[in-house]
Amino acid sequence: LQGDSNGLYNMGMCYMNGYGCKLDRDLALNAFRTAAEKGHPEALNNIGGFYRDGNIVRRNLALAAQFFEKSAALGNAYGQLNLALALLRGEGVAKDERRAVELLRESVGQSNAEAMNALGMCYYIGSACEKSYDEAMRYYKMSASLGFAPAMENIAACYEHGHGCKRSKQQSVVWRVRAQAARGDRKAMVWLEKNGYSAL
């Protein structure tokens, strides 16, 4: 196990989530650090998350961005996403919306639902790309098809305002309920079934 970066990463995930052991974020971070030293991309991304959120360690956005950068350089979809978000917000790095969008596209290419939603938001507000409600809706729907609740809420807002679609109060309500169902709300799921709507 000591020489296996995947094993160390998996052990870290077990400690971080309490899978088959007592939840212990200190041990999780230690396991991720050892895996990261061996170049494990997911471990590098997770350590970045610890520093971004101030979890166990002192919050350090610059250090978080460095770990996200290393993870992204190894092609990790979440490293790409998290570095892109840091670049969009100027958190720990100089703001660079153009590079952020490039990274989001790379992450989308790996079927990352959260990156799809984030790229849709870039199109919605015109961040480093030409503003397009149609493109925003396209990426929101791609993300929603993978069960990402925030994308469903963005679709609901688009229907509410008629952005990238025909304005529809009914569809806005349906998508908001879908978002609740995607978050595990049983009543929302029952409402969808009762009214003849699919979960997605």
Residue pairs with C-beta under 8 A, 6 or more apart in sequence:
1 7
1 8
1 11
2 8
2 34
5 35
5 38
5 39
5 40
5 43
6 35
6 40
8 31
8 32
8 34
8 35
8 38
8 40
8 43
9 31
9 32
9 35
9 40
9 42
9 43
11 31
12 27
12 28
12 29
12 30
12 31
12 32
12 35
12 43
12 46
13 19
13 28
14 20
14 21
14 28
15 21
15 23
15 24
15 25
15 27
15 28
15 31
16 23
16 25
16 28
16 46
17 23
25 55
25 56
26 56
29 47
29 50
29 56
29 57
31 43
32 40
32 43
32 46
32 47
32 50
33 43
33 47
35 43
36 43
36 44
36 47
36 67
36 70
39 74
41 70
41 71
41 74
41 75
41 76
41 79
42 71
42 76
42 78
44 67
44 68
44 70
44 71
44 74
44 76
44 79
45 67
45 68
45 71
45 76
45 78
45 79
45 82
47 67
48 63
48 64
48 65
48 66
48 67
48 68
48 71
48 79
48 82
49 55
49 64
49 82
50 56
50 57
50 64
51 57
51 59
51 60
51 61
51 63
51 64
51 67
52 59
52 61
52 64
52 82
52 86
52 91
52 92
53 59
60 92
61 86
61 91
61 92
62 92
62 93
63 92
64 82
64 86
64 91
64 92
65 83
65 86
65 91
65 92
65 93
66 92
68 79
68 82
68 83
68 86
69 79
69 83
70 79
71 78
71 79
71 80
71 82
71 83
72 79
72 80
72 82
72 83
72 103
72 106
73 79
75 106
75 110
77 106
77 107
77 110
77 111
77 112
77 115
78 107
78 112
78 114
80 103
80 104
80 106
80 107
80 110
80 112
80 115
81 103
81 104
81 107
81 112
81 114
81 115
81 118
83 93
83 100
83 103
84 99
84 100
84 101
84 103
84 104
84 107
84 115
84 118
85 91
85 100
85 118
86 92
86 93
87 93
87 95
87 96
87 97
87 99
87 100
87 103
88 95
88 97
88 100
88 118
88 122
88 127
89 95
97 122
97 127
97 128
98 128
100 122
100 127
100 128
101 119
101 122
101 127
101 128
101 129
104 115
104 118
104 119
104 122
105 119
107 115
108 115
108 116
108 119
108 139
108 142
111 146
113 142
113 143
113 146
113 147
113 148
113 151
114 143
114 148
114 150
116 139
116 140
116 142
116 143
116 146
116 148
116 151
117 139
117 140
117 143
117 148
117 150
117 151
117 154
119 139
120 135
120 136
120 137
120 138
120 139
120 140
120 142
120 143
120 151
120 154
121 127
121 136
121 154
122 128
122 129
123 129
123 130
123 131
123 132
123 133
123 135
123 136
123 139
124 131
124 133
124 136
124 154
124 163
125 131
126 132
129 135
132 164
133 158
133 163
133 164
133 165
134 164
135 164
136 154
136 158
136 163
136 164
137 155
137 158
137 163
137 164
137 165
138 164
139 151
140 151
140 152
140 154
140 155
140 158
141 151
141 155
143 150
143 151
144 151
144 152
144 155
144 175
144 178
144 200
145 200
147 182
147 200
148 182
149 179
149 180
149 182
149 183
150 179
152 175
152 176
152 178
152 179
152 182
153 175
153 176
153 179
155 175
156 171
156 172
156 173
156 174
156 175
156 176
156 179
157 163
157 172
158 164
158 165
159 165
159 167
159 168
159 169
159 171
159 172
159 175
160 167
160 169
160 172
161 167
165 171
174 192
174 195
174 197
177 188
177 191
177 192
177 197
178 188
178 192
178 197
178 199
178 200
180 187
180 188
181 188
181 189
181 192
181 199
182 199
189 199
192 198
192 199
